[in-house]
Amino acid sequence: MKIACISFTKRGREVGDRLVKLSCKTNEYSITHYINAEIHGGIKSIIPYLLKEYEGLIFVSATGIAVRLMKPYIIDKTKDPAVVVVDDGAKFAISLLSGHIGGANRLAQWVGSVLKAIPVITTASDNRGIESIDIFAMKNNYHIENIEA
């Protein structure tokens, strides 16, 4: 899974750099790090590009920053990328968007494990230890006709 990691602060940059190094060791994710200060026009200017090129985004930032940057691009849970937010102290890895189908829950768990952060997963099925219907369908190559039902 190709992931773009986005950071805004010096501490965030350090966390992002750690994620890139750790992803190379585990070969589970391919992570590219984008640093706000190094991008002409800032991260906001390249969000459309990132959404085309990557299957998931890790924001090393406040959750509000990620929400505001993603807001114009959120479509629905079958099309949205995995979005995980990590605080710049690397204490929490929050599955923010597309937890099941997009893989944000798995990504948050991986980030939590490699950074020794607490993964924050809020989907009811995961918290109850029940496989969600959308994950079951994906594993078995089923198509859900009405995903909103």
Secondary structure, 3 states (H helix, E strand, C coil): CEEEEEECCHHHHHHHHHHHHHHHHHCCCEEEEEEHHHCCCCHHHHHHHHHHHCCEEEEECCHHHHHHHHHHHCCCCCCCCEEEEECCCCCEEEEEECCCCCCHHHHHHHHHHHHCCEEECCCHHHHHCCCCHHHHHHHCCCCCCCCCC
